[in-house]
Amino acid sequence: MSVTFVQCGSNNVNSEQNKIEKSKFVDERDGELYHTVKIGEQVWMSENLRYKSTNSMSYKNDSADDEVGRLYLVEEAVTACPSGWHLPSESDWDELLKFSGNDTTTAGGKLKSTGIWQSPNAGATDEYGFNALPAGYYDVQMNEFRLRGKNATFWTLPVDDSTKSYYRSIYFDDAEIIRIQPYKEFAFSVRCVKDSDK
């Protein structure tokens, strides 16, 4: 499948090396259309994954909420991205954060969508078109859906032979992005990054 990238405005990025380009592609598994953005040398989905894998779930089991993305347990998140894309690794996230100034106290705001979030949506500028969406999460042990509109949490690829899984999380009332290892089971959003051509 060929994907054409069209350059957009500068989005406050001055370097020729740091152009931001937007495009879109269709997930051939289910025909879902996704918007994408090239940030630095990486191409990210600018939407949360909506693919209905076996154990993925809609927020509060209401498929009407799937527009903001489905929620995935880490075991499914690892294989949920379409061909040519993958669940971001720790280094993928580090590269994105480096591009955004390497300051975790402000990077969340630069990545957050300027809409949908509950007020005050602190620091939200969506400076690079990443469009982080507040899909909330599911707590398996409590059997409870939480924080739709207030939180965006994304899985990273497990490390150390899949024994450690981390996530990156942003909240409505703070511009920070945090990195945490879960202490129990959750279902979070998936944001895919394109495989490198190198």
Backbone hydrogen bonds in HBPLUS format (Angstrom, degrees):
<---DONOR---> <-ACCEPTOR-->    atom                        ^
c    i                          cat <-CA-CA->   ^        H-A-AA   ^      H-
h    n   atom  resd res      DA  || num        DHA   H-A  angle D-A-AA Bond
n    s   type  num  typ     dist DA aas  dist angle  dist       angle   num
A0006-VAL N   A0022-LYS O   3.15 MM  16  5.71 162.2  2.18 150.1 151.3     1
A0022-LYS N   A0006-VAL O   3.14 MM  16  5.71 141.7  2.30 162.1 152.7     2
A0013-VAL N   A0010-SER O   2.94 MM   3  5.45 158.0  1.99 119.2 126.4     3
A0018-ASN N   A0015-SER O   2.99 MM   3  5.15 141.6  2.14 101.0 112.3     4
A0021-GLU N   A0038-LYS O   3.19 MM  17  4.88 144.6  2.33 122.7 132.7     5
A0038-LYS N   A0021-GLU O   2.57 MM  17  4.88 160.0  1.61 150.9 158.2     6
A0023-SER N   A0036-THR O   3.08 MM  13  5.18 159.0  2.12 129.7 132.4     7
A0036-THR N   A0023-SER O   2.90 MM  13  5.18 166.9  1.92 129.0 129.0     8
A0025-PHE N   A0034-TYR O   2.92 MM   9  5.52 150.7  2.00 151.8 161.5     9
A0034-TYR N   A0025-PHE O   2.84 MM   9  5.52 171.1  1.85 169.9 172.8    10
A0027-ASP N   A0032-GLU O   2.81 MM   5  5.28 165.6  1.83 158.8 159.7    11
A0030-ASP N   A0027-ASP O   3.27 MM   3  6.08 141.9  2.43 119.1 125.5    12
A0031-GLY N   A0027-ASP O   2.75 MM   4  5.33 138.7  1.91 164.4 178.2    13
A0046-SER N   A0035-HIS O   2.85 MM  11  5.56 177.6  1.85 135.9 136.7    14
A0037-VAL N   A0044-TRP O   2.83 MM   7  5.45 156.6  1.88 158.7 166.2    15
A0044-TRP N   A0037-VAL O   2.86 MM   7  5.45 163.6  1.89 160.9 156.9    16
A0039-ILE N   A0042-GLN O   2.74 MM   3  5.36 142.5  1.88 151.0 162.7    17
A0042-GLN N   A0039-ILE O   3.12 MM   3  5.36 161.5  2.16 129.8 128.2    18
A0194-LYS N   A0043-VAL O   2.76 MM 151  5.34 170.8  1.77 163.9 167.2    19
A0045-MET N   A0192-CYS O   2.97 MM 147  5.66 161.5  2.01 166.7 163.5    20
A0049-LEU N   A0190-VAL O   2.90 MM 141  5.51 172.4  1.91 165.2 167.1    21
A0070-ARG N   A0049-LEU O   3.03 MM  21  6.39 158.5  2.08 150.2 155.0    22
A0053-SER N   A0051-TYR O   3.08 MM   2  5.89 128.4  2.35 106.0  91.4    23
A0056-SER N   A0053-SER O   3.26 MM   3  5.35 159.6  2.31 106.4 112.5    24
A0057-MET N   A0071-LEU O   2.90 MM  14  5.20 154.8  1.97 144.5 152.4    25
A0071-LEU N   A0057-MET O   2.84 MM  14  5.20 164.9  1.86 151.5 156.8    26
A0061-ASN N   A0058-SER O   2.88 MM   3  4.59 151.5  1.96 126.0 118.5    27
A0062-ASP N   A0059-TYR O   3.09 MM   3  5.90 163.3  2.12 124.3 127.3    28
A0065-ASP N   A0062-ASP O   2.95 MM   3  5.85 166.9  1.97 127.7 131.5    29
A0066-ASP N   A0063-SER O   3.05 MM   3  5.23 165.7  2.07 110.0 114.2    30
A0068-VAL N   A0065-ASP O   3.16 MM   3  6.05 156.3  2.22 124.5 128.1    31
A0069-GLY N   A0066-ASP O   2.79 MM   3  4.73 144.5  1.92 100.1 112.1    32
A0072-TYR N   A0188-PHE O   2.72 MM 116  5.32 163.4  1.75 145.9 148.7    33
A0188-PHE N   A0072-TYR O   2.98 MM 116  5.32 143.5  2.11 144.8 133.9    34
A0076-GLU N   A0073-LEU O   3.04 MM   3  5.61 130.3  2.30 114.6 126.2    35
A0077-ALA N   A0073-LEU O   2.93 MM   4  6.10 155.3  1.99 153.9 161.5    36
A0078-VAL N   A0074-VAL O   3.20 MM   4  6.31 150.0  2.29 151.1 154.1    37
A0079-THR N   A0076-GLU O   3.11 MM   3  5.61 138.2  2.30 110.8 120.5    38
A0080-ALA N   A0077-ALA O   3.34 MM   3  5.00 161.4  2.38  98.1 103.6    39
A0085-TRP N   A0082-PRO O   3.01 MM   3  5.59 144.4  2.14 144.1 145.3    40
A0195-ASP N   A0084-GLY O   2.85 MM 111  5.46 178.4  1.85 140.3 139.8    41
A0086-HIS N   A0193-VAL O   2.88 MM 107  5.56 153.1  1.96 149.3 157.5    42
A0193-VAL N   A0086-HIS O   3.02 MM 107  5.56 166.7  2.04 154.8 157.6    43
A0157-LEU N   A0088-PRO O   2.69 MM  69  5.75 152.8  1.76 142.7 149.5    44
A0093-TRP N   A0089-SER O   3.13 MM   4  6.49 162.5  2.16 152.5 155.3    45
A0094-ASP N   A0090-GLU O   2.89 MM   4  6.14 155.6  1.95 146.7 154.6    46
A0095-GLU N   A0091-SER O   2.93 MM   4  6.08 151.5  2.01 142.7 149.2    47
A0096-LEU N   A0092-ASP O   3.09 MM   4  6.42 157.1  2.15 146.6 152.6    48
A0097-LEU N   A0093-TRP O   2.89 MM   4  6.14 163.0  1.92 155.7 160.1    49
A0098-LYS N   A0094-ASP O   2.84 MM   4  5.99 147.9  1.95 142.8 152.1    50
A0099-PHE N   A0095-GLU O   3.02 MM   4  6.24 155.6  2.08 145.4 151.2    51
A0100-SER N   A0096-LEU O   3.12 MM   4  6.42 143.0  2.26 140.1 150.2    52
A0102-ASN N   A0097-LEU O   2.71 MM   5  5.07 149.8  1.80 156.4 146.9    53
A0101-GLY N   A0098-LYS O   3.14 MM   3  5.31 159.3  2.19 110.6 112.2    54
A0106-THR N   A0103-ASP O   3.12 MM   3  5.82 161.5  2.15 120.4 125.3    55
A0107-ALA N   A0103-ASP O   2.99 MM   4  5.96 143.7  2.13 153.2 163.9    56
A0177-ILE N   A0104-THR O   2.84 MM  73  5.39 149.6  1.94 151.2 161.3    57
A0110-LYS N   A0106-THR O   3.29 MM   4  6.67 153.4  2.37 147.9 155.6    58
A0111-LEU N   A0107-ALA O   3.09 MM   4  6.32 132.0  2.33 143.6 155.8    59
A0108-GLY N   A0175-ALA O   2.84 MM  67  4.83 110.4  2.34 150.9 155.4    60
A0111-LEU N   A0108-GLY O   3.18 MM   3  5.19 136.1  2.39  95.7 107.6    61
A0112-LYS N   A0108-GLY O   2.99 MM   4  6.09 130.7  2.24 144.7 157.7    62
A0109-GLY N   A0175-ALA O   2.90 MM  66  4.22 135.5  2.10 125.1 119.6    63
A0125-THR N   A0109-GLY O   2.91 MM  16  6.00 155.2  1.97 143.5 139.0    64
A0127-GLU N   A0110-LYS O   2.84 MM  17  5.07 118.7  2.22 123.4 141.3    65
A0132-ALA N   A0111-LEU O   2.78 MM  21  5.67 172.2  1.79 155.1 152.9    66
A0113-SER N   A0132-ALA O   3.06 MM  19  5.23 167.2  2.08 134.7 131.6    67
A0117-TRP N   A0115-GLY O   2.69 MM   2  5.59 146.1  1.80  99.7  93.8    68
A0118-GLN N   A0149-GLY O   2.81 MM  31  5.41 163.1  1.83 156.2 151.1    69
A0124-ALA N   A0121-ASN O   3.23 MM   3  5.86 164.5  2.25 139.0 138.4    70
A0122-ALA N   A0172-PHE O   2.87 MM  50  6.10 142.9  2.00 149.0 150.0    71
A0129-GLY N   A0126-ASP O   3.28 MM   3  5.42 158.7  2.33 107.0 113.2    72
A0135-ALA N   A0133-LEU O   3.02 MM   2  5.89 128.9  2.29 110.4  95.5    73
A0149-GLY N   A0134-PRO O   2.93 MM  15  4.80 171.6  1.93 139.1 141.6    74
A0136-GLY N   A0151-ASN O   3.00 MM  15  5.11 160.1  2.04 163.0 157.0    75
A0137-TYR N   A0146-ARG O   2.95 MM   9  5.49 152.6  2.03 151.9 160.0    76
A0146-ARG N   A0137-TYR O   2.83 MM   9  5.49 164.2  1.86 160.3 163.2    77
A0138-TYR N   A0187-ALA O   3.01 MM  49  4.93 157.1  2.07 141.1 146.7    78
A0187-ALA N   A0138-TYR O   2.85 MM  49  4.93 146.8  1.96 140.3 147.8    79
A0139-ASP N   A0144-GLU O   2.85 MM   5  5.31 174.3  1.86 157.6 157.1    80
A0143-ASN N   A0139-ASP O   2.84 MM   4  5.67 115.3  2.26 138.0 155.2    81
A0144-GLU N   A0139-ASP O   3.16 MM   5  5.31 157.1  2.21 140.5 146.9    82
A0140-VAL N   A0185-GLU O   3.17 MM  45  5.50 152.1  2.25 132.7 138.7    83
A0143-ASN N   A0140-VAL O   3.12 MM   3  4.88 141.5  2.27  93.8 105.3    84
A0150-LYS N   A0147-LEU O   2.93 MM   3  5.03 158.7  1.98 123.2 128.3    85
A0151-ASN N   A0147-LEU O   3.08 MM   4  5.60 129.2  2.35 177.8 163.2    86
A0172-PHE N   A0150-LYS O   2.82 MM  22  4.77 139.0  1.99 144.1 142.2    87
A0152-ALA N   A0170-ILE O   2.95 MM  18  5.25 160.1  1.99 149.0 154.4    88
A0170-ILE N   A0152-ALA O   2.85 MM  18  5.25 152.8  1.92 150.5 159.6    89
A0189-SER N   A0153-THR O   2.95 MM  36  5.89 144.5  2.08 166.2 165.2    90
A0154-PHE N   A0168-ARG O   2.82 MM  14  5.28 161.7  1.85 154.8 159.9    91
A0168-ARG N   A0154-PHE O   2.92 MM  14  5.28 156.8  1.98 148.9 155.0    92
A0155-TRP N   A0189-SER O   3.23 MM  34  6.59 156.0  2.29 169.3 168.0    93
A0156-THR N   A0166-TYR O   3.11 MM  10  5.65 142.9  2.25 156.4 146.4    94
A0159-VAL N   A0164-LYS O   2.85 MM   5  5.40 153.5  1.92 155.4 162.5    95
A0164-LYS N   A0159-VAL O   3.26 MM   5  5.40 158.9  2.31 158.4 154.4    96
A0163-THR N   A0160-ASP O   3.15 MM   3  5.70 159.0  2.19 114.0 120.2    97
A0167-TYR N   A0180-ILE O   2.86 MM  13  5.57 143.8  1.99 152.5 164.4    98
A0180-ILE N   A0167-TYR O   3.05 MM  13  5.57 158.3  2.10 152.1 159.0    99
A0169-SER N   A0178-ILE O   2.94 MM   9  5.27 153.0  2.01 142.3 150.8   100
A0178-ILE N   A0169-SER O   2.96 MM   9  5.27 165.8  1.98 149.3 152.6   101
A0174-ASP N   A0171-TYR O   3.45 MM   3  5.62 162.2  2.48 114.4 112.7   102
